[in-house]
Amino acid sequence: MKKRLIVYFSLTDTTKKFAQELCELVDGDLIPIEPLHPYPLDQKEIEKIAYMEKKRDDRPAIKDPLPSIQDYDFIFIGYPIWWYTFLQIIKTFLDFYDFHHKTIIPFNTHDGSGDGGTYKELQDYVPEAKVLIGLPIRAANMIYDQKGNIIEWLDSLKI
Ligand SMILES: Cc1cc2nc3c(=O)[nH]c(=O)nc-3n(C[C@H](O)[C@H](O)[C@H](O)COP(=O)(O)O)c2cc1C
């Protein structure tokens, strides 16, 4: 079987739960993307920081040394929507690698923005990769088990 890596960023564990359920289904390696400088949990504060990061097109540093993706054919990338798109640290992650011959499979959580056009944005940002259609799940629905939806989505990808 082709090797799968599941990386994700999660501030309040919603995307983490999605990533964990996904990991149980695809039998991949699960790795969190953690910022070097942890983000505050206070809603007003994090909104301000996220807004400024976006405005400046920052590349916030990632805490741990990043894994090699050499052995993986499929790289699932999970994130919450921040300010209608993916957060800047995802770009830090993407900048680090050469994605030639890799397939990226995005997944995300949100409070109403859906995927926010991020699957297309990802493809534009990493043109050398093949980016498949991801799965957005509303945060409020993540309190329930989502494995049924995740299985349906995985089946549709035919990977
Ligand atoms: C700074 C910030 C900005 C956000 N902006 C949006 C947004 O534009 N659209 C949206 O649907 N949800 C937005 N959200 C909500 C998150 O996407 C949602 O709660 C997500 O499930 C959180 O995932 P996490 O628990 O893995 O961090 C925002 C959350 C934060 C903290």
The ligand as an SDF file (V2000), in Angstrom:
LIG
                    3D

 31 33  0  0  0  0  0  0  0  0999 V2000
   -8.4800   33.4460   14.1330 C   0  0  0  0  0  0  0  0  0  0  0  0
   -9.6530   32.6400   13.6670 C   0  0  0  0  0  0  0  0  0  0  0  0
  -10.3000   32.9660   12.5020 C   0  0  0  0  0  0  0  0  0  0  0  0
  -11.3770   32.1880   12.0410 C   0  0  0  0  0  0  0  0  0  0  0  0
  -11.9620   32.5190   10.8490 N   0  0  0  0  0  0  0  0  0  0  0  0
  -12.9560   31.7310   10.3660 C   0  0  0  0  0  0  0  0  0  0  0  0
  -13.5430   32.0090    9.1020 C   0  0  0  0  0  0  0  0  0  0  0  0
  -13.1860   32.9450    8.4030 O   0  0  0  0  0  0  0  0  0  0  0  0
  -14.5390   31.1850    8.6640 N   0  0  0  0  0  0  0  0  0  0  0  0
  -14.9730   30.1150    9.4040 C   0  0  0  0  0  0  0  0  0  0  0  0
  -15.8660   29.4150    8.9530 O   0  0  0  0  0  0  0  0  0  0  0  0
  -14.4300   29.8350   10.6020 N   0  0  0  0  0  0  0  0  0  0  0  0
  -13.4410   30.6110   11.1000 C   0  0  0  0  0  0  0  0  0  0  0  0
  -12.8780   30.3110   12.3200 N   0  0  0  0  0  0  0  0  0  0  0  0
  -13.3820   29.1540   13.0830 C   0  0  0  0  0  0  0  0  0  0  0  0
  -12.5020   27.9240   12.9330 C   0  0  0  0  0  0  0  0  0  0  0  0
  -12.2160   27.6330   11.5810 O   0  0  0  0  0  0  0  0  0  0  0  0
  -13.2080   26.6780   13.5100 C   0  0  0  0  0  0  0  0  0  0  0  0
  -13.6710   26.9240   14.7990 O   0  0  0  0  0  0  0  0  0  0  0  0
  -12.2760   25.4790   13.5030 C   0  0  0  0  0  0  0  0  0  0  0  0
  -13.0160   24.2920   13.5890 O   0  0  0  0  0  0  0  0  0  0  0  0
  -11.2640   25.4990   14.6370 C   0  0  0  0  0  0  0  0  0  0  0  0
  -10.4120   24.3990   14.4830 O   0  0  0  0  0  0  0  0  0  0  0  0
   -9.3730   23.9250   15.5990 P   0  0  0  0  0  0  0  0  0  0  0  0
  -10.1810   23.6150   16.8460 O   0  0  0  0  0  0  0  0  0  0  0  0
   -8.7430   22.7120   15.0330 O   0  0  0  0  0  0  0  0  0  0  0  0
   -8.4170   25.0330   15.8470 O   0  0  0  0  0  0  0  0  0  0  0  0
  -11.8300   31.0850   12.8000 C   0  0  0  0  0  0  0  0  0  0  0  0
  -11.1700   30.7610   14.0100 C   0  0  0  0  0  0  0  0  0  0  0  0
  -10.1000   31.5320   14.4370 C   0  0  0  0  0  0  0  0  0  0  0  0
   -9.3970   31.1610   15.7230 C   0  0  0  0  0  0  0  0  0  0  0  0
  1  2  1  0
  2  3  1  0
  2 30  2  0
  3  4  2  0
  4  5  1  0
  4 28  1  0
  5  6  2  0
  6  7  1  0
  6 13  1  0
  7  8  2  0
  7  9  1  0
  9 10  1  0
 10 11  2  0
 10 12  1  0
 12 13  2  0
 13 14  1  0
 14 15  1  0
 14 28  1  0
 15 16  1  0
 16 17  1  0
 16 18  1  0
 18 19  1  0
 18 20  1  0
 20 21  1  0
 20 22  1  0
 22 23  1  0
 23 24  1  0
 24 25  2  0
 24 26  1  0
 24 27  1  0
 28 29  2  0
 29 30  1  0
 30 31  1  0
M  END
$$$$
